[in-house]
């Protein structure tokens, strides 16, 4: 909500945020403020999303963190404002997170956010997925493309034994049906639609092991 001076006031984190972020909750709050202010100004977050920053964006991303192995290398493809990659990097300093984004205005925002948050486990890479040229333990993407197309971009970046964690909505099961043949052709050994508790609306993730 706007304050008297015209700025967006800080939203209160939901109770389950402390269990995810622990001693780094203050960094998550700072990131939520960045999304609510500079993120809106730069066109990365819609103004109507500001009252829902925590539940719809920060916690929607954060609840998946327990699925990520300790010390993993992570690539967040088409990260936009840093969702979910920046959230994961805040919650899990043991991870090394590469934020992959082709648009300059978005990578400029991300570079500034990483600097403001003082994160040392994040790399911002201005690139298309096809041009990254290396593999990761975990590759993720949130609201980037249909799973069939996303698989062609992301599966070549998944190291053997690693996983693609594609954050999806209600269409997850239908997208898996369409993309199953493509995923297996690209090396998938298992495909699971998982649900992670996140208040009233759970986070749905298509988990593809290579």
N, C-alpha and C positions, 0 to 999 in steps of 0.2 A: 504494500500500500504506500502511496506517496506521503511523505511527511510535509510539514509546513514549509520547509525550505525547498520542496520540489524533488527531493531525492527519494529513492526507493528504500524503505526501511527494511531492516534485516528480518527475515522470516525465522520463526522458531523451529529448530530441528525437531523431528518427531522423536519420541522416546527411544525407539529402537536404533537410532543413529549412533548413540553412545556405545552400543554393543559392537558395532561394526568398526567405528573409527577410533575408539578408545582415547588414548592420549593425543591423537591427531585430529580430534573433533574440531578444534579451533581452525585448523587448515581447511577442513570441509566447509565450515561456516564462511571462511574468507572466500573460498571458491564460489560458494552460492551467492555471495555478495557481488563477486565479479560478473557472474552470469546475469544477475539481476540488473546490473548497471551497464558496464562496458559491453557485455554480451548483447544487450538490447540495442544500445547505440550502434554497434557494428552490424546489426542485423542477423546475429547468430541465434538469438532467442527472441521469440515474439513477445510483445508487451503483455499479452494475455496469459503468458506462461509464468509470469513472475510470481503470482500467488501459489503456483504449483511447483516451484523449482525443486523443493526438497523431495516430495513424494513422487512426482512424475519424472524427474530427471536425476537428481543426486542419488536418492535411495533406490530408484529403479535400476540404476547401474551398480550401486554398492552391494546389494544383496547377493550378487553373483560371485563376489570376491572369494568366498570359501572354496569355490570350485577350482580356483587357479592354484597350481602346485607351488610349493615354496621355492623361492629363488628363480621363478620362471622368467624367460624373456617373452614379452608380449608385444604384438603389433595391433594397433587399433586403426582399422582401415576406414577412410572417410570420416575421420573423427570429428570434424566440424568444430564445435565449441569445446571438445575434449571429453565427450561422452561416448563410451564409459571410461576411456583410458586414463584421463586425469583423475577421476574418482578412484580408480583402482590404485594408481600410483600414490595417492594420498593415504588411502587405507592400508596399503601394503608397501612399506619402504623396502622390503626384500625383493620386490619385482623390479625389472628393468623394462620400462614401457616406451615403445616408439609410437608416436602419434603421426600417422600417415595422412596427409591432406594435400591435394593438388593446388588449392586456391591460395594465392598470396595473402589476401586480406585475412584469411582464417589462420594461416601459419603465423602471421604477425601478431594476431590476438593471442595465439597459443604461446608463442615465445615470451610475450609480456606476462601472461598468466603464470607460466612456469617460473619466471624470474621473481614475480611478486610473491609467489608462494614459497620460494626458496627450495624448490624440489631439485634434487641431484640425481634422481633415478628416472628422468624423463628426457627423451630425445624427440625433437620436433623435426619431421622429415617432410619437405615439400616434394611430393611425388605421387604418381598414380600407382596403384597396387601392382600393375604389370611391370613397373620399372624398379621395384624395390630391390630385387636381386639377392635376397638372402632369406633364411628361414628362421622360424621362431617356435618356441614351445607351445605358445597359445596365440591364435589369431582371432580377433573379435571384430564385430561391426554392429552398429545399432542404427536401424532405420535407414539403411543405405540403398538396398536394392532387393528384388525378389531373390529367394534362396538359389534358384537355378543359375542366375547371373552372378550372384555373390560367390558361389562355389568356384566358378571359373576364375574369379579374381583372387580368392583367398586360399584355396586348397594348395596351390603351388608354393605358398609361403609357410605352410605348416610342416614342421620338421617331423620325420618319422617318429611315431610314438606320441606326437603332439595332438592338439585338438583345435578345431574351429568352434568357437562359442558365438553363435549368431543370435543376437537379441531380437526377438520377434514379438508380434502381437497375436491376436486371436487367429490369424490365418496360418499359424505355424504348421499345423498338421497338414493342411492342404498344400502348403509350399513344399513340405517334405515329400508328399506324394509325387509332385511334379518333378522334383529335383533328385530323387533317389538314384536314378540311372546315371545322371551326371556325377553325383557324389561318389558312387562306386567306381566309375571310370577314372576319377581323379584320385583314387586311393583310399576312400573311406572304408573302414572296417566295421564301424558301428555308427548308428544314427539314432539319437534319443531326443525326444522332446521333454524337457524338464521344466518344472515350475518352482520358482523361489518366492518364499513368503515376503510380501512387501505391503503391509497394511491391508487395505481393502482390495487392491488390485495387484495380483501376483505378477512377477516378472517371468516371462516365458523365454526359454533359451533352447535353440536347436544345437545340440552338442554332437559334433562329428569328430570321431577319433580316426586318425590316420595311422 
